[in-house]
Amino acid sequence: MALPEATFSYFIPSANFTFEELDDVIKDVQEVDTKEYTMDASTVFTNTTGEVKQRLVPEFETNPYDDSTSDRMNFNFEFEAPTANMTKGKIVYQYVTYTKTGNFTAKPITVGCATKVGDPFVSKINTFEGFTGMSETSTAVANKTWDK
């Protein structure tokens, strides 16, 4: 059985930036964990078949030779969905909430990423610190849009 042929056209605009000097600071990046979720597309989009896949890769970044530099926690979000639902200009918003392990009094921190489908140069990062975690059923998230 032969697979159907498919052709996709896309345009990547030229980057609008100037190069900076090379950052020669040594960094050590370690993946903390990788979580991948697959669900039926109908749980995310109405009148849709297929699967939705989401992958989250948190990383811890340090400079092992300089104790005066700040450590970083990076989050890489990946998302796949049926092309009918991923039309150009649509916003995909993904977020993760975390707390310090073993510290039940620490406020949860949420990092969110808004990405515009079809434009690799448009994205927005949000950081929230508060008293409640953000889940799809929490009052912090339910019935709200990504920009409000």
N, CA, C and O atoms as a GROMACS GRO file, in nm:
protein
  592
    1MET      N    1   0.084  -0.117   0.000
    1MET     CA    2   0.000   0.000   0.000
    1MET      C    3   0.089   0.124   0.000
    1MET      O    4   0.177   0.138   0.085
    2ALA      N    5   0.066   0.211  -0.094
    2ALA     CA    6   0.145   0.333  -0.105
    2ALA      C    7   0.081   0.444  -0.021
    2ALA      O    8  -0.041   0.457  -0.014
    3LEU      N    9   0.165   0.522   0.040
    3LEU     CA   10   0.116   0.636   0.115
    3LEU      C   11   0.076   0.747   0.019
    3LEU      O   12   0.139   0.763  -0.085
    4PRO      N   13  -0.027   0.824   0.052
    4PRO     CA   14  -0.068   0.933  -0.035
    4PRO      C   15   0.039   1.044  -0.034
    4PRO      O   16   0.104   1.070   0.067
    5GLU      N   17   0.054   1.106  -0.148
    5GLU     CA   18   0.152   1.214  -0.159
    5GLU      C   19   0.089   1.343  -0.109
    5GLU      O   20  -0.028   1.370  -0.135
    6ALA      N   21   0.167   1.422  -0.038
    6ALA     CA   22   0.118   1.550   0.014
    6ALA      C   23   0.225   1.656  -0.004
    6ALA      O   24   0.343   1.630   0.018
    7THR      N   25   0.183   1.773  -0.044
    7THR     CA   26   0.275   1.886  -0.060
    7THR      C   27   0.226   2.000   0.027
    7THR      O   28   0.108   2.035   0.024
    8PHE      N   29   0.316   2.057   0.104
    8PHE     CA   30   0.282   2.168   0.191
    8PHE      C   31   0.367   2.289   0.152
    8PHE      O   32   0.489   2.278   0.138
    9SER      N   33   0.302   2.401   0.135
    9SER     CA   34   0.374   2.524   0.102
    9SER      C   35   0.373   2.614   0.224
    9SER      O   36   0.272   2.625   0.294
   10TYR      N   37   0.484   2.678   0.249
   10TYR     CA   38   0.491   2.772   0.359
   10TYR      C   39   0.596   2.878   0.329
   10TYR      O   40   0.685   2.858   0.246
   11PHE      N   41   0.584   2.989   0.396
   11PHE     CA   42   0.675   3.100   0.378
   11PHE      C   43   0.736   3.135   0.512
   11PHE      O   44   0.665   3.157   0.610
   12ILE      N   45   0.867   3.140   0.518
   12ILE     CA   46   0.935   3.184   0.638
   12ILE      C   47   0.994   3.321   0.608
   12ILE      O   48   1.086   3.332   0.527
   13PRO      N   49   0.942   3.425   0.671
   13PRO     CA   50   0.992   3.559   0.643
   13PRO      C   51   1.135   3.575   0.691
   13PRO      O   52   1.180   3.503   0.780
   14SER      N   53   1.206   3.670   0.631
   14SER     CA   54   1.343   3.694   0.675
   14SER      C   55   1.340   3.748   0.817
   14SER      O   56   1.249   3.821   0.856
   15ALA      N   57   1.441   3.713   0.892
   15ALA     CA   58   1.448   3.756   1.032
   15ALA      C   59   1.476   3.905   1.040
   15ALA      O   60   1.554   3.959   0.962
   16ASN      N   61   1.412   3.970   1.134
   16ASN     CA   62   1.429   4.114   1.152
   16ASN      C   63   1.510   4.136   1.280
   16ASN      O   64   1.456   4.176   1.383
   17PHE      N   65   1.642   4.110   1.273
   17PHE     CA   66   1.727   4.129   1.390
   17PHE      C   67   1.871   4.150   1.344
   17PHE      O   68   1.904   4.130   1.228
   18THR      N   69   1.953   4.192   1.438
   18THR     CA   70   2.097   4.205   1.412
   18THR      C   71   2.169   4.106   1.502
   18THR      O   72   2.125   4.077   1.613
   19PHE      N   73   2.279   4.054   1.452
   19PHE     CA   74   2.356   3.959   1.530
   19PHE      C   75   2.428   4.028   1.645
   19PHE      O   76   2.478   4.139   1.630
   20GLU      N   77   2.432   3.961   1.760
   20GLU     CA   78   2.509   4.010   1.873
   20GLU      C   79   2.636   3.930   1.882
   20GLU      O   80   2.651   3.825   1.818
   21GLU      N   81   2.729   3.979   1.963
   21GLU     CA   82   2.852   3.905   1.982
   21GLU      C   83   2.824   3.770   2.044
   21GLU      O   84   2.728   3.754   2.120
   22LEU      N   85   2.907   3.673   2.012
   22LEU     CA   86   2.892   3.537   2.062
   22LEU      C   87   2.903   3.535   2.213
   22LEU      O   88   2.998   3.591   2.270
   23ASP      N   89   2.808   3.471   2.279
   23ASP     CA   90   2.811   3.453   2.424
   23ASP      C   91   2.898   3.331   2.452
   23ASP      O   92   2.856   3.218   2.427
   24ASP      N   93   3.017   3.354   2.502
   24ASP     CA   94   3.110   3.243   2.524
   24ASP      C   95   3.101   3.184   2.665
   24ASP      O   96   3.190   3.112   2.708
   25VAL      N   97   2.992   3.215   2.734
   25VAL     CA   98   2.971   3.157   2.867
   25VAL      C   99   2.935   3.010   2.851
   25VAL      O  100   2.848   2.974   2.772
   26ILE      N  101   3.002   2.927   2.926
   26ILE     CA  102   2.977   2.783   2.919
   26ILE      C  103   2.850   2.751   2.996
   26ILE      O  104   2.831   2.795   3.109
   27LYS      N  105   2.763   2.675   2.933
   27LYS     CA  106   2.637   2.637   2.996
   27LYS      C  107   2.622   2.486   2.992
   27LYS      O  108   2.658   2.420   2.894
   28ASP      N  109   2.568   2.434   3.098
   28ASP     CA  110   2.537   2.292   3.105
   28ASP      C  111   2.385   2.280   3.110
   28ASP      O  112   2.322   2.330   3.202
   29VAL      N  113   2.327   2.214   3.012
   29VAL     CA  114   2.182   2.200   3.005
   29VAL      C  115   2.148   2.052   3.023
   29VAL      O  116   2.196   1.966   2.951
   30GLN      N  117   2.064   2.027   3.123
   30GLN     CA  118   2.021   1.891   3.152
   30GLN      C  119   1.869   1.882   3.140
   30GLN      O  120   1.797   1.962   3.199
   31GLU      N  121   1.821   1.784   3.064
   31GLU     CA  122   1.677   1.759   3.061
   31GLU      C  123   1.636   1.703   3.197
   31GLU      O  124   1.694   1.606   3.245
   32VAL      N  125   1.536   1.765   3.259
   32VAL     CA  126   1.488   1.719   3.388
   32VAL      C  127   1.398   1.597   3.370
   32VAL      O  128   1.409   1.499   3.443
   33ASP      N  129   1.310   1.606   3.272
   33ASP     CA  130   1.214   1.500   3.247
   33ASP      C  131   1.147   1.532   3.114
   33ASP      O  132   1.151   1.647   3.070
   34THR      N  133   1.088   1.435   3.052
   34THR     CA  134   1.010   1.459   2.931
   34THR      C  135   0.874   1.395   2.951
   34THR      O  136   0.864   1.277   2.986
   35LYS      N  137   0.770   1.472   2.927
   35LYS     CA  138   0.634   1.420   2.938
   35LYS      C  139   0.566   1.436   2.803
   35LYS      O  140   0.571   1.542   2.742
   36GLU      N  141   0.505   1.329   2.758
   36GLU     CA  142   0.432   1.332   2.631
   36GLU      C  143   0.290   1.283   2.656
   36GLU      O  144   0.269   1.180   2.721
   37TYR      N  145   0.195   1.356   2.604
   37TYR     CA  146   0.054   1.323   2.623
   37TYR      C  147  -0.013   1.310   2.486
   37TYR      O  148   0.008   1.393   2.398
   38THR      N  149  -0.091   1.206   2.470
   38THR     CA  150  -0.168   1.185   2.348
   38THR      C  151  -0.314   1.167   2.389
   38THR      O  152  -0.345   1.091   2.480
   39MET      N  153  -0.402   1.239   2.320
   39MET     CA  154  -0.545   1.227   2.351
   39MET      C  155  -0.626   1.238   2.224
   39MET      O  156  -0.576   1.283   2.120
   40ASP      N  157  -0.749   1.196   2.232
   40ASP     CA  158  -0.840   1.208   2.119
   40ASP      C  159  -0.865   1.356   2.091
   40ASP      O  160  -0.892   1.433   2.183
   41ALA      N  161  -0.856   1.396   1.967
   41ALA     CA  162  -0.871   1.537   1.930
   41ALA      C  163  -1.007   1.594   1.969
   41ALA      O  164  -1.019   1.715   1.990
   42SER      N  165  -1.108   1.509   1.979
   42SER     CA  166  -1.242   1.558   2.016
   42SER      C  167  -1.247   1.611   2.159
   42SER      O  168  -1.341   1.682   2.194
   43THR      N  169  -1.149   1.577   2.243
   43THR     CA  170  -1.147   1.631   2.379
   43THR      C  171  -1.096   1.775   2.381
   43THR      O  172  -1.115   1.846   2.480
   44VAL      N  173  -1.032   1.818   2.274
   44VAL     CA  174  -0.977   1.954   2.266
   44VAL      C  175  -1.056   2.041   2.167
   44VAL      O  176  -1.081   2.158   2.194
   45PHE      N  177  -1.094   1.983   2.054
   45PHE     CA  178  -1.166   2.055   1.949
   45PHE      C  179  -1.301   1.988   1.924
   45PHE      O  180  -1.312   1.866   1.934
   46THR      N  181  -1.402   2.067   1.892
   46THR     CA  182  -1.533   2.009   1.860
   46THR      C  183  -1.533   1.962   1.715
   46THR      O  184  -1.463   2.019   1.631
   47ASN      N  185  -1.612   1.861   1.686
   47ASN     CA  186  -1.629   1.808   1.551
   47ASN      C  187  -1.496   1.773   1.484
   47ASN      O  188  -1.474   1.805   1.368
   48THR      N  189  -1.409   1.707   1.558
   48THR     CA  190  -1.277   1.673   1.506
   48THR      C  191  -1.244   1.528   1.535
   48THR      O  192  -1.280   1.474   1.640
   49THR      N  193  -1.175   1.465   1.441
   49THR     CA  194  -1.126   1.330   1.463
   49THR      C  195  -0.973   1.334   1.457
   49THR      O  196  -0.914   1.430   1.409
   50GLY      N  197  -0.913   1.230   1.506
   50GLY     CA  198  -0.767   1.222   1.506
   50GLY      C  199  -0.712   1.234   1.647
   50GLY      O  200  -0.784   1.218   1.745
   51GLU      N  201  -0.583   1.261   1.653
   51GLU     CA  202  -0.515   1.270   1.782
   51GLU      C  203  -0.451   1.407   1.801
   51GLU      O  204  -0.417   1.476   1.705
   52VAL      N  205  -0.437   1.444   1.926
   52VAL     CA  206  -0.360   1.563   1.965
   52VAL      C  207  -0.245   1.513   2.050
   52VAL      O  208  -0.263   1.431   2.140
   53LYS      N  209  -0.125   1.562   2.019
   53LYS     CA  210  -0.007   1.522   2.096
   53LYS      C  211   0.060   1.647   2.153
   53LYS      O  212   0.077   1.748   2.084
   54GLN      N  213   0.095   1.637   2.278
   54GLN     CA  214   0.166   1.747   2.344
   54GLN      C  215   0.289   1.689   2.411
   54GLN      O  216   0.285   1.582   2.472
   55ARG      N  217   0.399   1.762   2.400
   55ARG     CA  218   0.524   1.718   2.461
   55ARG      C  219   0.582   1.835   2.539
   55ARG      O  220   0.587   1.947   2.488
   56LEU      N  221   0.626   1.809   2.661
   56LEU     CA  222   0.687   1.909   2.746
   56LEU      C  223   0.825   1.860   2.787
   56LEU      O  224   0.840   1.749   2.839
   57VAL      N  225   0.927   1.943   2.763
   57VAL     CA  226   1.063   1.909   2.800
   57VAL      C  227   1.118   2.019   2.891
   57VAL      O  228   1.162   2.123   2.842
   58PRO      N  229   1.117   1.997   3.023
   58PRO     CA  230   1.180   2.095   3.113
   58PRO      C  231   1.331   2.070   3.119
   58PRO      O  232   1.376   1.956   3.121
   59GLU      N  233   1.407   2.177   3.123
   59GLU     CA  234   1.552   2.168   3.128
   59GLU      C  235   1.606   2.259   3.239
   59GLU      O  236   1.548   2.363   3.269
   60PHE      N  237   1.715   2.218   3.298
   60PHE     CA  238   1.783   2.297   3.399
   60PHE      C  239   1.916   2.342   3.339
   60PHE      O  240   1.995   2.259   3.294
   61GLU      N  241   1.940   2.472   3.338
   61GLU     CA  242   2.060   2.528   3.274
   61GLU      C  243   2.148   2.594   3.379
   61GLU      O  244   2.102   2.680   3.455
   62THR      N  245   2.273   2.554   3.384
   62THR     CA  246   2.367   2.611   3.481
   62THR      C  247   2.498   2.644   3.411
   62THR      O  248   2.524   2.598   3.299
   63ASN      N  249   2.580   2.722   3.478
   63ASN     CA  250   2.717   2.743   3.435
   63ASN      C  251   2.803   2.676   3.542
   63ASN      O  252   2.818   2.730   3.651
   64PRO      N  253   2.858   2.559   3.512
   64PRO     CA  254   2.930   2.482   3.616
   64PRO      C  255   3.061   2.547   3.660
   64PRO      O  256   3.120   2.504   3.759
   65TYR      N  257   3.108   2.649   3.587
   65TYR     CA  258   3.236   2.711   3.620
   65TYR      C  259   3.222   2.850   3.681
   65TYR      O  260   3.323   2.914   3.710
   66ASP      N  261   3.101   2.897   3.701
   66ASP     CA  262   3.081   3.032   3.754
   66ASP      C  263   2.961   3.033   3.848
   66ASP      O  264   2.846   3.035   3.803
   67ASP      N  265   2.987   3.031   3.978
   67ASP     CA  266   2.880   3.029   4.078
   67ASP      C  267   2.804   3.161   4.087
   67ASP      O  268   2.698   3.166   4.149
   68SER      N  269   2.856   3.267   4.026
   68SER     CA  270   2.789   3.397   4.035
   68SER      C  271   2.677   3.413   3.931
   68SER      O  272   2.598   3.506   3.940
   69THR      N  273   2.670   3.324   3.833
   69THR     CA  274   2.565   3.334   3.731
   69THR      C  275   2.439   3.264   3.781
   69THR      O  276   2.444   3.172   3.862
   70SER      N  277   2.328   3.310   3.732
   70SER     CA  278   2.198   3.252   3.771
   70SER      C  279   2.173   3.122   3.697
   70SER      O  280   2.210   3.106   3.581
   71ASP      N  281   2.110   3.029   3.767
   71ASP     CA  282   2.064   2.906   3.704
   71ASP      C  283   1.929   2.935   3.640
   71ASP      O  284   1.860   3.029   3.680
   72ARG      N  285   1.892   2.857   3.540
   72ARG     CA  286   1.764   2.876   3.471
   72ARG      C  287   1.688   2.746   3.462
   72ARG      O  288   1.746   2.637   3.455
   73MET      N  289   1.558   2.760   3.462
   73MET     CA  290   1.469   2.648   3.433
   73MET      C  291   1.401   2.682   3.302
   73MET      O  292   1.329   2.781   3.293
   74ASN      N  293   1.422   2.602   3.199
   74ASN     CA  294   1.364   2.624   3.067
   74ASN      C  295   1.254   2.522   3.042
   74ASN      O  296   1.262   2.409   3.089
   75PHE      N  297   1.150   2.564   2.968
   75PHE     CA  298   1.042   2.474   2.931
   75PHE      C  299   1.025   2.480   2.780
   75PHE      O  300   1.004   2.588   2.724
   76ASN      N  301   1.033   2.366   2.714
   76ASN     CA  302   1.009   2.358   2.571
   76ASN      C  303   0.876   2.287   2.549
   76ASN      O  304   0.855   2.175   2.595
   77PHE      N  305   0.785   2.355   2.478
   77PHE     CA  306   0.653   2.301   2.450
   77PHE      C  307   0.646   2.259   2.303
   77PHE      O  308   0.694   2.330   2.215
   78GLU      N  309   0.586   2.143   2.277
   78GLU     CA  310   0.559   2.098   2.141
   78GLU      C  311   0.413   2.055   2.135
   78GLU      O  312   0.358   2.004   2.233
   79PHE      N  313   0.349   2.077   2.018
   79PHE     CA  314   0.206   2.048   2.006
   79PHE      C  315   0.176   2.004   1.864
   79PHE      O  316   0.218   2.070   1.768
   80GLU      N  317   0.105   1.894   1.848
   80GLU     CA  318   0.060   1.847   1.718
   80GLU      C  319  -0.091   1.826   1.724
   80GLU      O  320  -0.143   1.773   1.822
   81ALA      N  321  -0.160   1.869   1.619
   81ALA     CA  322  -0.306   1.853   1.613
   81ALA      C  323  -0.346   1.840   1.466
   81ALA      O  324  -0.267   1.871   1.377
   82PRO      N  325  -0.469   1.794   1.441
   82PRO     CA  326  -0.516   1.785   1.302
   82PRO      C  327  -0.505   1.921   1.232
   82PRO      O  328  -0.536   2.025   1.291
   83THR      N  329  -0.462   1.919   1.107
   83THR     CA  330  -0.438   2.045   1.034
   83THR      C  331  -0.564   2.130   1.020
   83THR      O  332  -0.554   2.252   1.009
   84ALA      N  333  -0.681   2.069   1.021
   84ALA     CA  334  -0.806   2.146   1.010
   84ALA      C  335  -0.823   2.240   1.128
   84ALA      O  336  -0.888   2.344   1.115
   85ASN      N  337  -0.766   2.206   1.241
   85ASN     CA  338  -0.779   2.289   1.361
   85ASN      C  339  -0.661   2.384   1.380
   85ASN      O  340  -0.666   2.473   1.465
   86MET      N  341  -0.557   2.368   1.302
   86MET     CA  342  -0.438   2.450   1.319
   86MET      C  343  -0.425   2.549   1.204
   86MET      O  344  -0.324   2.551   1.133
   87THR      N  345  -0.527   2.630   1.187
   87THR     CA  346  -0.529   2.726   1.078
   87THR      C  347  -0.437   2.843   1.108
   87THR      O  348  -0.413   2.878   1.224
   88LYS      N  349  -0.385   2.903   1.002
   88LYS     CA  350  -0.293   3.014   1.015
   88LYS      C  351  -0.356   3.127   1.097
   88LYS      O  352  -0.470   3.167   1.072
   89GLY      N  353  -0.282   3.177   1.194
   89GLY     CA  354  -0.328   3.286   1.278
   89GLY      C  355  -0.389   3.241   1.410
   89GLY      O  356  -0.406   3.322   1.501
   90LYS      N  357  -0.422   3.112   1.422
   90LYS     CA  358  -0.480   3.061   1.547
   90LYS      C  359  -0.372   3.063   1.656
   90LYS      O  360  -0.254   3.041   1.629
   91ILE      N  361  -0.415   3.090   1.779
   91ILE     CA  362  -0.322   3.092   1.892
   91ILE      C  363  -0.328   2.958   1.966
   91ILE      O  364  -0.436   2.910   2.001
   92VAL      N  365  -0.211   2.900   1.989
   92VAL     CA  366  -0.199   2.780   2.071
   92VAL      C  367  -0.136   2.824   2.202
   92VAL      O  368  -0.027   2.882   2.203
   93TYR      N  369  -0.204   2.797   2.313
   93TYR     CA  370  -0.153   2.837   2.445
   93TYR      C  371  -0.130   2.712   2.528
   93TYR      O  372  -0.220   2.632   2.550
   94GLN      N  373  -0.007   2.697   2.575
   94GLN     CA  374   0.030   2.584   2.659
   94GLN      C  375   0.093   2.637   2.787
   94GLN      O  376   0.159   2.740   2.785
   95TYR      N  377   0.073   2.566   2.897
   95TYR     CA  378   0.131   2.612   3.022
   95TYR      C  379   0.166   2.494   3.112
   95TYR      O  380   0.113   2.384   3.096
   96VAL      N  381   0.253   2.520   3.206
   96VAL     CA  382   0.291   2.421   3.306
   96VAL      C  383   0.297   2.491   3.442
   96VAL      O  384   0.346   2.604   3.452
   97THR      N  385   0.246   2.424   3.545
   97THR     CA  386   0.252   2.476   3.681
   97THR      C  387   0.345   2.386   3.762
   97THR      O  388   0.337   2.263   3.753
   98TYR      N  389   0.432   2.448   3.839
   98TYR     CA  390   0.524   2.369   3.921
   98TYR      C  391   0.544   2.435   4.058
   98TYR      O  392   0.521   2.554   4.074
   99THR      N  393   0.586   2.355   4.155
   99THR     CA  394   0.622   2.403   4.288
   99THR      C  395   0.752   2.337   4.328
   99THR      O  396   0.793   2.236   4.270
  100LYS      N  397   0.816   2.393   4.426
  100LYS     CA  398   0.940   2.336   4.477
  100LYS      C  399   0.909   2.203   4.545
  100LYS      O  400   0.819   2.197   4.630
  101THR      N  401   0.980   2.099   4.511
  101THR     CA  402   0.955   1.966   4.565
  101THR      C  403   0.969   1.965   4.717
  101THR      O  404   1.068   2.013   4.771
  102GLY      N  405   0.868   1.911   4.784
  102GLY     CA  406   0.872   1.898   4.928
  102GLY      C  407   0.837   2.023   5.006
  102GLY      O  408   0.826   2.019   5.128
  103ASN      N  409   0.820   2.136   4.937
  103ASN     CA  410   0.787   2.261   5.006
  103ASN      C  411   0.641   2.291   4.980
  103ASN      O  412   0.606   2.349   4.877
  104PHE      N  413   0.554   2.252   5.074
  104PHE     CA  414   0.410   2.265   5.053
  104PHE      C  415   0.360   2.407   5.080
  104PHE      O  416   0.244   2.437   5.053
  105THR      N  417   0.446   2.493   5.133
  105THR     CA  418   0.406   2.632   5.158
  105THR      C  419   0.447   2.724   5.043
  105THR      O  420   0.403   2.839   5.038
  106ALA      N  421   0.530   2.675   4.951
  106ALA     CA  422   0.574   2.757   4.837
  106ALA      C  423   0.457   2.784   4.743
  106ALA      O  424   0.373   2.697   4.720
  107LYS      N  425   0.454   2.904   4.690
  107LYS     CA  426   0.351   2.940   4.594
  107LYS      C  427   0.380   2.868   4.462
  107LYS      O  428   0.495   2.859   4.420
  108PRO      N  429   0.276   2.815   4.396
  108PRO     CA  430   0.298   2.754   4.265
  108PRO      C  431   0.334   2.861   4.162
  108PRO      O  432   0.289   2.975   4.171
  109ILE      N  433   0.414   2.823   4.067
  109ILE     CA  434   0.454   2.912   3.958
  109ILE      C  435   0.407   2.849   3.828
  109ILE      O  436   0.426   2.729   3.806
  110THR      N  437   0.348   2.928   3.742
  110THR     CA  438   0.302   2.880   3.612
  110THR      C  439   0.372   2.957   3.502
  110THR      O  440   0.382   3.080   3.507
  111VAL      N  441   0.422   2.884   3.403
  111VAL     CA  442   0.483   2.944   3.285
  111VAL      C  443   0.395   2.906   3.167
  111VAL      O  444   0.368   2.788   3.145
  112GLY      N  445   0.350   3.006   3.091
  112GLY     CA  446   0.264   2.982   2.975
  112GLY      C  447   0.329   3.035   2.848
  112GLY      O  448   0.406   3.131   2.853
  113CYS      N  449   0.297   2.973   2.736
  113CYS     CA  450   0.352   3.014   2.608
  113CYS      C  451   0.239   3.022   2.505
  113CYS      O  452   0.170   2.924   2.479
  114ALA      N  453   0.221   3.142   2.447
  114ALA     CA  454   0.125   3.161   2.339
  114ALA      C  455   0.202   3.165   2.208
  114ALA      O  456   0.297   3.242   2.194
  115THR      N  457   0.162   3.082   2.113
  115THR     CA  458   0.229   3.075   1.982
  115THR      C  459   0.126   3.093   1.873
  115THR      O  460   0.018   3.033   1.878
  116LYS      N  461   0.157   3.175   1.775
  116LYS     CA  462   0.067   3.199   1.662
  116LYS      C  463   0.100   3.101   1.549
  116LYS      O  464   0.212   3.099   1.500
  117VAL      N  465   0.002   3.021   1.509
  117VAL     CA  466   0.022   2.922   1.403
  117VAL      C  467   0.056   2.994   1.272
  117VAL      O  468  -0.012   3.088   1.233
  118GLY      N  469   0.162   2.949   1.207
  118GLY     CA  470   0.201   3.004   1.078
  118GLY      C  471   0.299   3.119   1.086
  118GLY      O  472   0.345   3.166   0.982
  119ASP      N  473   0.333   3.166   1.204
  119ASP     CA  474   0.429   3.275   1.217
  119ASP      C  475   0.530   3.240   1.325
  119ASP      O  476   0.503   3.258   1.444
  120PRO      N  477   0.648   3.191   1.286
  120PRO     CA  478   0.746   3.146   1.385
  120PRO      C  479   0.806   3.259   1.468
  120PRO      O  480   0.876   3.233   1.566
  121PHE      N  481   0.780   3.384   1.431
  121PHE     CA  482   0.838   3.496   1.503
  121PHE      C  483   0.742   3.562   1.601
  121PHE      O  484   0.775   3.665   1.660
  122VAL      N  485   0.623   3.506   1.617
  122VAL     CA  486   0.525   3.563   1.711
  122VAL      C  487   0.501   3.464   1.824
  122VAL      O  488   0.451   3.353   1.802
  123SER      N  489   0.536   3.504   1.943
  123SER     CA  490   0.506   3.424   2.061
  123SER      C  491   0.505   3.516   2.182
  123SER      O  492   0.558   3.627   2.178
  124LYS      N  493   0.446   3.468   2.290
  124LYS     CA  494   0.439   3.546   2.412
  124LYS      C  495   0.453   3.451   2.530
  124LYS      O  496   0.388   3.347   2.533
  125ILE      N  497   0.537   3.487   2.625
  125ILE     CA  498   0.559   3.407   2.744
  125ILE      C  499   0.497   3.479   2.862
  125ILE      O  500   0.518   3.599   2.880
  126ASN      N  501   0.421   3.405   2.944
  126ASN     CA  502   0.363   3.459   3.067
  126ASN      C  503   0.417   3.381   3.185
  126ASN      O  504   0.439   3.260   3.175
  127THR      N  505   0.440   3.450   3.296
  127THR     CA  506   0.478   3.385   3.420
  127THR      C  507   0.382   3.430   3.528
  127THR      O  508   0.357   3.549   3.544
  128PHE      N  509   0.328   3.335   3.603
  128PHE     CA  510   0.232   3.364   3.708
  128PHE      C  511   0.283   3.302   3.838
  128PHE      O  512   0.333   3.190   3.840
  129GLU      N  513   0.269   3.376   3.948
  129GLU     CA  514   0.299   3.323   4.079
  129GLU      C  515   0.177   3.348   4.165
  129GLU      O  516   0.124   3.460   4.167
  130GLY      N  517   0.131   3.247   4.236
  130GLY     CA  518   0.008   3.267   4.311
  130GLY      C  519  -0.016   3.164   4.416
  130GLY      O  520   0.076   3.095   4.461
  131PHE      N  521  -0.141   3.152   4.456
  131PHE     CA  522  -0.179   3.062   4.563
  131PHE      C  523  -0.251   2.937   4.514
  131PHE      O  524  -0.284   2.849   4.593
  132THR      N  525  -0.274   2.929   4.384
  132THR     CA  526  -0.344   2.813   4.329
  132THR      C  527  -0.275   2.768   4.201
  132THR      O  528  -0.222   2.851   4.127
  133GLY      N  529  -0.277   2.640   4.175
  133GLY     CA  530  -0.224   2.590   4.049
  133GLY      C  531  -0.321   2.619   3.937
  133GLY      O  532  -0.439   2.645   3.961
  134MET      N  533  -0.273   2.614   3.815
  134MET     CA  534  -0.359   2.640   3.701
  134MET      C  535  -0.388   2.507   3.632
  134MET      O  536  -0.298   2.442   3.580
  135SER      N  537  -0.513   2.470   3.634
  135SER     CA  538  -0.558   2.354   3.559
  135SER      C  539  -0.679   2.399   3.479
  135SER      O  540  -0.734   2.506   3.506
  136GLU      N  541  -0.721   2.319   3.383
  136GLU     CA  542  -0.832   2.361   3.297
  136GLU      C  543  -0.962   2.382   3.372
  136GLU      O  544  -1.052   2.450   3.323
  137THR      N  545  -0.972   2.325   3.493
  137THR     CA  546  -1.095   2.341   3.571
  137THR      C  547  -1.082   2.444   3.683
  137THR      O  548  -1.180   2.472   3.751
  138SER      N  549  -0.963   2.502   3.703
  138SER     CA  550  -0.946   2.598   3.812
  138SER      C  551  -1.009   2.732   3.774
  138SER      O  552  -1.023   2.763   3.656
  139THR      N  553  -1.045   2.811   3.874
  139THR     CA  554  -1.103   2.943   3.848
  139THR      C  555  -1.002   3.036   3.782
  139THR      O  556  -1.040   3.136   3.722
  140ALA      N  557  -0.874   3.004   3.794
  140ALA     CA  558  -0.771   3.087   3.730
  140ALA      C  559  -0.770   3.068   3.579
  140ALA      O  560  -0.716   3.152   3.507
  141VAL      N  561  -0.830   2.958   3.529
  141VAL     CA  562  -0.821   2.926   3.386
  141VAL      C  563  -0.960   2.915   3.320
  141VAL      O  564  -0.981   2.968   3.211
  142ALA      N  565  -1.052   2.849   3.386
  142ALA     CA  566  -1.182   2.818   3.324
  142ALA      C  567  -1.251   2.943   3.271
  142ALA      O  568  -1.257   3.046   3.339
  143ASN      N  569  -1.302   2.934   3.150
  143ASN     CA  570  -1.378   3.040   3.082
  143ASN      C  571  -1.298   3.167   3.059
  143ASN      O  572  -1.355   3.276   3.052
  144LYS      N  573  -1.167   3.156   3.047
  144LYS     CA  574  -1.083   3.272   3.018
  144LYS      C  575  -1.008   3.250   2.888
  144LYS      O  576  -0.987   3.136   2.847
  145THR      N  577  -0.968   3.357   2.823
  145THR     CA  578  -0.890   3.347   2.701
  145THR      C  579  -0.743   3.366   2.735
  145THR      O  580  -0.710   3.414   2.843
  146TRP      N  581  -0.657   3.328   2.643
  146TRP     CA  582  -0.513   3.331   2.669
  146TRP      C  583  -0.460   3.471   2.700
  146TRP      O  584  -0.360   3.484   2.769
  147ASP      N  585  -0.526   3.574   2.649
  147ASP     CA  586  -0.475   3.711   2.665
  147ASP      C  587  -0.544   3.789   2.776
  147ASP      O  588  -0.522   3.910   2.788
  148LYS      N  589  -0.628   3.724   2.857
  148LYS     CA  590  -0.698   3.794   2.966
  148LYS      C  591  -0.691   3.718   3.095
  148LYS      O  592  -0.744   3.763   3.196
   0.00000   0.00000   0.00000
